[in-house]
Amino acid sequence: MKNTQILTAVCVPEMKPADTGFNTEQIIRMIQENAECGLMVFPELCVTGYTCADLFNSNVLIKEAEKETVRIAQAVPSGMTAVVGVPVLYHNSLYNCAAVLSAKEIKALIPKSYIPVYSEFYEGRWFTSGRNIYGASVTYGGKDVPFGTDIILEDRNSGAKAACEICEDVWTADTPSAHASLAGAEIICNLSASDELIGKQEYRRTMITQKSASCYCAYLYASSGVHESSTDLVFSGHAMIAENGRLLKDSIYTVDNSCEKALIDLETIRYNRMHQNTFETEGESLYRFIETEISPAGCKTEVTASEASALMKKYERRIVRNPFVPSDMEERGRRCRTILQIQAHGLAQRVRATGIRNLVIGISGGLDSTLALLVCSEARKIVKDIRIIAYTMPSEGNTSSRTYSNAISLMECLQAEVREVPIRKGVESHLQDLGRSIEYQGEGDVTYENAQARMRTYILMDAANMENGLVVGTGDLSELALGWCTYNGDHMSMYAVNASVPKTLVKYICTSYADTCGDEKLKEVLYSIAETPITPELTPAINGQIAQKTEEKIGKYDLNDFFLYYHLRWGFSPAKILAHAMCAYDELDIETIREAEKRFFRRFFTQQFKRSCLPDGPKVGSVTLSPRGDWRMPSDASSALWLKDLENA
């Protein structure tokens, strides 16, 4: 598969104001020590120092900076582009520039667009804005070098495209990075000299992260370090790498030469831009695309899944096992509360719109129906006269005492009207009417199993008619992805509140609710349910204990949710998903993961017909399978290409 990972670095070297020789030595040393990088970004005016003030008017300083920039360019190894800050004289005016160094040459000089002259900043005393300079060139280092703000850097082998802005440029409303991104730049390099004030680092961090999100780009930010501090100002060397709204690296107040490295993935950027069709290509013809060398990580344009995984591990690109579930407990708690709120408000609006206040729901003692009942309970807080009619429908011999007991306790704790309708006789009568044995025939007896699932839905639908009610669906996103639901059984309802909540998150929403509900009995029941093996209980129990365990049939839900997330959220190929899974699941060998992924894709493709006729339900996250919203797919599509890609990974 194509290697779209680039090893990037933001660097804060030791420096001495106006000592170009010393500064150059530090920069070269850092370049040589990190020769495996494809792109390195240094701070604003790092060759001279940002705080040189009126020394910028000295021809000695300007000429020495030019000479040292040539020396740095010659030290840049093959496959790398380094971007350093330097003052450049052009048509009798001085410009604060980003010098792009690659293939032993100065490839471009990009001037700062916005020159601050407020508060502690007085750059207008020395520098001129380059905002309106397009298509120009300047003799620099004895060669003709492209000069202007209309420059995008491009490596034609890796496909990487980068642009530069300088410090104040990102603090303005009309940022150069926005225009460059629309024209095709996927990486934005910001050479900065941002002094430190109370609250400024948090604001700066938020600004850079949000800029990477709004531009769907990787954003590399390097600011002047502590050695730049002089007179009234203190600099912190804030260095950040962000990608698509996620902060990958963040360091501040480092004393020695500091280099933060991170793998960025161009494919995630390209997918976001393609998927969000409001991100339109614009102004491409207004830019000059300058060829540079920004090699992919490992200097290989094609990699196997194992090689891609090894790169992610080596350079610590963090791949979490549960991408739907925040790892931070506080954030996870907020996420769970927000999802429950969205679900409850969606259901409340359906109640208001229909005028039907009676909610009919089946409670099995499992996680999904538990969450759905919590949603009904929360909706009742919004629409006060909601009536919850909860049915438990045990099947004698199949339903375990644990799930039955939990179902009854849960309904009582949440003050639902408790109704019990055993289904054993109804199922047997139905099977007899069909001329079929009433006994379970063993593995693969879907008639026996599905007759129970459909009987339960049949009861709920008729109960809703009897009570003038709405049947609230309980099935979750993961079950829909895998088709692990009985068509026109638990597959069907009048409003499916869990339809976009993945199984790995359902458990956390329930336990989060348990931790904050203030009801010890309810908390105990919710934790008991969360610790119960996932099961549809459609086959005979063994000595009253659960015999049928879902994950033994379809694989572990955390792994299936992992495949689902990267397939839908990022559009990754099966081979690339395999590489990511190898990072997240160190204890599993490649063939185990490959077989699990094959099973996922086979089920995902063959079960689309169930998703094509889903009932309404609230969207709660970026990954959902509603045929009216996020996922449209022919029910008869072939999985052959995806399975082939996985086999060859």
Steps between C-alpha positions, in 0.01 A plus 500: 500500500605861450693648791326826590676550833749785532738538793489868594683702764467836672833620632604760754879545494719674752589843366676827563347820362706630206748209511418343164793259515398352834134481399586329173711239676207412727259476206736282297563276797127446548452427129778244501374333820153461349593408145215248475241781501323604182418853621656713776375842610703752703394827670455843348827681417693215665815562295544848648270492801164674519600765755780668301291820474691786331786260424278385211598824333861383491623373165752284687222301668293464181793381288621255763148361531493441123835324507400280793167409339693367200713298741192353668352409159812306411467302823142386435510129412332342201128446545454782752367854486599737781335838553692769689433865576719768349487873410514562122568826315281548193462826302637715781265353761566238762270198529455249778516172307473125515790352303415161349811281481511173308732303270794718611324813371289792616178407319282795601475807723154568638446840670280567800166650403389676819750719684389575857549848640309489828571442870847344530535447122672759282592303189385777268810693600714249307285279281258545210191288436534252215127446474468626143819352356423233239707345225820677606853373539808630677871437459597327820810298570612573146192339343158606379252387768117512480373771737142573607198380692367300204719195559405143583770237544445165332671163505378321188600157630331510840232741380553720807411867460600761757466875546643749746368782712685693766386570856247788480361358176305236694364752753313693230151448362614440141783255553735410215469135607127496416566610140796264461296208635219564253763506225627156602749541787461213747768608746533851641833607648492790744828660599420704808641723773214521747591640839339356810217664695241371747251282314674538166631144470148357546361740242784420261448127545128532429563722198748262336285194567190670360689625196606145420134399535345776287761464225508118518876509514806419704628811676863529607570784742845592634554809716816668627653342810597624842843617380322766292369662821641849534417838649122496564397176331515132592470233232403142574593296192144376460507221240191319374395256232126467436306294246131529418420666832710261710813612681772242435795674668525790742805624689587828668783658702769262386856617570724295270454441129148361483349297218145365510434237233171350386372287217223671310277311260413680179223251426296620799528856371404403146204294617362786709527740208339259258224404742416859598393626160475857627881497511538600138824538308546871445783724378726217386593695186612793715782301659839386381572137588870473581650154490667396826588174672259394776552127512255258662599341830759232452572641151271239342207604281344151520478301824345181630262502796783375723735776382236768551428367847872496584529867401207599720652315794848639444384860484228456762195587294241417760235252386241430769311172528164664552482798263136564591585524871711789640787367709486794743242420768376857534458542127336157478249601764414817309467303175265249660280770651486687170399190304226414748376858478487487119313169510250624757428823314454311174248269663326788678451680170354186341255487791407867461466473124272196509311594813551140619619497861514123553838337441505123462836328543629145540753445779729197481746574778768573241693819432309629197151485648643647822630803315173537311306497829736763644426711192125462560548599863700810402241591234235489773689777678456713187140406423350449845195296404689225318387157611751213476353153452781248526463136404725214593437197279686201640528177309492209744817294474686770308482810719747485789406594853762774500367691199139451613574630851695797363217586259238507777721701737589753230137562404406549863792735571409720202132502597371341182175305487623142526332243280603143440399289200670158481549402136570128523145384423453753223824396330416129527151560358648696215756230419232230516280700263791498259530124536838534658649342813470713813845387617829679437686317225844620603756730337355689207133454590401855402130410471487416871709802598331759281151383586568628852641833384203557270252387764633766735467772235153370411394537864648849533337624182158370601545636853579841348177482299308400812650786705518759223874493544835513317735203498848620600775305324805373687746379230839674480736613223736203528218250459380686191849501351528124544136421426477336844127560527195306389342653192161639600572385853723710726600667171166689499340765723325836478799701620847346546678702767827298498545470123815714485658397831775233465503205736833600658344829608164362619665341803674825599182706469321259734782491757546877478132537579543257790780712646298822494138390558515521880295179536699213650252233395491624141879525499530139616264379227673699226841361595360148511363545148831648378685193631262249338630326185340639183235254384168490311397194708329329207638153575450277805685602815729252675401441861328838500816675381561693176604263222488720189768769499494744211873564478568129450298524178595834348827586672587747772300821479798721574681366192187524283441857616864576420452378141170686472649829618792506259289371211228763537669797668818509293421284198816294556570197287484161675881480478541831678243403764702182554814707557321717756355196678848349527606812689201503730496124567862406567405164649325380182693366204436630150307193383262511795418863425477432127246221552293717734504781245396264220203392708410863565506599132307192389225573750507875434437452129247215515286663771442836333139403415416527870643850519318614187166498684588623847251691715581858598746560780718787629849548360743543787847472342695537177459129419148379431327270251165665435406457132346848514816667621856382518512163324349410166605169352342250259373194684660275240847658489794260477767487769755339263727805462515561874577137578767493229664813641504339843642172369785684325580732792 
